[in-house]
Amino acid sequence: MDFDVVAHGIVAGSLYALVAVSFNILYRPTNVFNFAQGELVMLGAMIFASATSLAGMPWFAAFVATLVAVGLIGLVEERIAVAPILARSQTGTGWVITTLAVSLIISNLVGRFWGPDPILVKPPEPLSMEALDLGPSRISSYEIMLVIVTIVLVAIVESAYRTLKGKAVMAVAEDREAALLRGIDPGSLRRWSFFLGAAFAAMTGVLAAPILYASTSLGPDLLLKGFAAAAVGSIGNNRGALIAGYLIGVTEALGASLLSPGYQEAVIFIVVLTVLLLRPQGLFGSSTARTV
Amino acid sequence: MKAPGGPPLLSVRNLDAGYGHVRVLQNVSLSVDAGRIVALVGRNGAGKSTLLRTLSGLNRAASGEITFDGQNIAGLRPHAIVAAGLLHVAEGRRLFRRQSVADNIELGRYGLRLGAEQHRQRMDRIHELFPVLQEKKDLPAGGLSGGQQQMLAIAQAMMREPKLLMLDEPSLGLAPVLVDQVLSAILTLRAQRVAILLVEQMVERALEIADEACVMQNGRMIASGPANEIATGDALRAAFMGDHGAPGHLQS
């Protein structure tokens, strides 16, 4: 087995894990699966690329501006596409269509505004995309940092759930009505979750841009594989998402190298379907159904 | 706390409410004074739980007035009603079963800023009333017995030092010794000037500890008054044995 292939699989898997975590941030308190999440990742990459490569903003300022801008778009999405549906019925599933609509709107607007050409984004100094000479692997310093940053981010998100606000999110996820009776306002948690979930998606886009380039095609690809990582790792479980991200990234890389690049997506779906067939709740979920 | 003869803590006037187009409550009026226990009794389906759900904002009132502590709370959202000091412990001990006992108690004060000293005092008061919750603080709430879960649900509400605590069937499914414990906890809370609105299927036990009582039948309030008068009055008998009632409903 080629070590270099596995290493690049883990790098790609880290990105899938980040997309899955951004799904989870949103899903936990709302039970809403935001199908625009992939386009929010893409939007993050595009805004950041324009701010740095085209407008010449410093890396950190552009980073913060991108997260806030996309976070606000997430908030707008919640107001116009999700809140009205859940106001009618808490268990309504119309958001499947409305979040998909938001996804298409963002995709078309971005395509019109930026055009189809990918934008090259340089990693922040002193990191670079140049392959380091590390014996069997030809991985870059930026890619190594991305893998580390991903693990740190998952740890940070997980520790956020140990705060009182995080526990309230879990309380709403378990029994919304009981949470209401304890003075928890699920509407406010839902707005925060959309803001933070969208900002997290944008950050994923910023982190992915030096590797994948910023382009409008980023969205659908990451949506699909991020969704796969979330489902295999059990939806709502961030550590599960991390491991499932690696699993999918490495499988994809091995499939491309051992079989043919044309098969890489087929290989992913074989893995996802096999896992979900054997364990419908994902690899890291408990088998008990949610009580409604 | 109110001066004798002052306005009641909770005052409900001509309340209509229900689910969708189904009208459950019709012209319900009720008042609860500070530091008093009011038992709300009636057969299954009389509308007791619906009344509590409407008071805590889970259901919308179709018409009528709800005044709590001088504030009109009809139409407020549940978290705002909780913030006003009206707490509702729902039927079936709705806890966060996957979180620890300690975390459940902490969630009781969500959104409330408490100083360290204040926080400790409230915890002490809870642990004094329910020592078992301190012993089991690290267990998931779902692993507690029914009685302990009921205590935990009351403890969550106590974190806010409510002015009025509404308890829906606190004795449901509990062993007799635990029923005694829960009822004595209710008396302790009254001694701390917490008003209690108690919905209870063990009617005689509820009327024993209550100051006042109200009887509901088919979504209407058919009687209210001092608990000892209600206990011997005709309304109670009518509510439980009228139409198709069975004497077995009156438990001793």
Interface residues (C-beta under 8 A of the other chain):
Chain A: L164 K167 A168 M170 A171 E174 D175 E177 A178 A179 L180 L181 R182 G183 I184 D185
Chain B: S56 G57 L58 R77 P78 H79 V82 A83 L87 H88 V89 A90 R94 L95 F96 R97 R98 Q99 D103 E106 L107 G108 Y110 G111 L112 Q156 R160
